[in-house]
Amino acid sequence: MSQRSSSSAFDDDESRGLSSQQPSRVSRSHQTLEDAFSRLSVSAAPFNHPPSDFAADGPSGISYPSNILSCNGWGHGAFTPRISNLWYPTFTSSGYSYDDGFLHSEPLVRQRENPSFGGAFPVAPLSNGMQQRTPDGDFFNGFNGGFSVDERRIRWFNDLKGRVLLLAKDQHQCRTLQETMKMLTGEEFCVIFLELINHVTQLMVDPFGNYVVQRMVEICSEEQLTQIVLMVARCSFQLTRICLSPHGTRAVEKLLEHVTTREQRVRVMSALSPGAAILAKDVNGHRVLLHCLKYFSGEENKHLLNVVANKCYGIAKDKTGCCVLQQCVNHAQGETKTKLITAILVYASPLAEDCYGNYVVQHLLSLKVPGVAERLMRQLEGNFFYLACNKYGSNVVEKFFQDSGEQLSTLIILELLHNPNVAMLLVDPYGNYVIKSALSASKGLARNALEQLIELNSLMMQSNLYGKKLLSWFDKGKI
């Protein structure tokens, strides 16, 4: 035997001797790995086995009574205490189920036999990565044993009572509440409605509650809908504040789609009209105004459009408001339409050179309402040369050449030609487009005068970027 082997044997004998005499002083540096494992003693402590209420039936061969599904992914089950007289939700590692005595019903038996079977409830994802199973129509109709369909619905309804407002504000439970509201009878829905009606204005601006209000509006009776209208319209500008919310504006849109009686419509419009100018310029609120134009008649929108007309200048100069104002002009009728157009024409000159207001002025010309182009020209007369050199005003001048007719176009061309600085339009970044449009719209003497202007200034134009572009169009006969 080698010296190394003899030494190991001696050390082993010495270690065993010391272990029997002084177990607390064993030198760890002299013991082998086999010795260390031989000294381990693993006892069957209580925590090594699942509790008596835990579903096992696993690889250990131990079987315990269980009150849960055997198809769960972790440990083949999860702890679920049973109380026979209560019906409440239970959580498992694979989902969210309702334990009301139907664990041996046909759908759950199918789930145990086939783990790929989705279960009795539709699945909704939770933020913690688990899945939530919520009752739907199949929940009430899918079980053949136990309680009847009506009894199950009543149990679910009783579970909601007293905490509907809390559920309506919950990200996941609000979906369950919406589906449940569709299944309830009229009397049961009335109980839910009474719990929510005093909080409807609060729910309309809630990220999740607004969906519950929308479902209420779809389901409720005419009398209940009137109560909602009265609730949102009882305070000054309350409905306007709701419309300014990204969540509230959707709830109000749904409300506008379902109000039917004259009383409801009058109250809604009376509540919205004072804040029409604010809504028209708001990125959320303008959607409500457009909904009013779509679902209400011209007579019902009359007061609202009058408010818009009185504030048209500020609305026309707003990025959102200029689009709303154009739609208001389109939907207005009779005297209301005339009032809107007149209000815009009063501010035609400053609007024509505004980055958003010029679109409103152009829109008036595109409507081709008799007399509007003439009135607009009188408002802008003497300013056409200035507008032709303006980034936004040049668009208005071009629109005149396109939609106002030959007579008005000729008058504008003559005003431009009489300006001593007219040659500057040929090389102006915006004026060259005006000259191009003028050549396309003019005939006879007016066109000849423009052609002569180009020929006289061709040398100057050849040394300018915009002038060369205009000459190229002219020489190719495109204008």
ABEGO torsion letter per residue (X at the ends): XBAAAAAAAAAAAAAAAAAAABAAABBAAABBAAAAAAABBBBBBAAABBBAABBBGBAAGBBBBBABBAABABGGEBBBBBBAABBBBBBBAAEBBBBAGAAABAAAAAAAABAABAEABBBBBBAAGBBBBBBBAAAAAABABEBBAAAAAAAAAAAABGAAAAAAABAAAAAAAAAAAAABBAAAAAAAAAAAAAAAAAAAABAAAAAAAAAAAAABBAAAAAAAAAAAAABBGAAAAAAABAAAAAAAAAAAAABABAAAAAAAAAAAAAAAAAAAABAAAAAAAAAAAAABBAAAAAAAAAAAAAAAAAAAABAAAAAAAAAAAAABBEAAAAAAAAAAAAAAAAAAABAAAAAAAAAAAAAGBBGAAAAAAAAABGAAAAAAABAAAAAAAAAAAAAAEAAAAAAAAAAAAABAAAAAAAABAAAAAAAAAAAAABBEAAAAAAAAAAAAAAAAAAABAAAAAAAAAAAAGAX
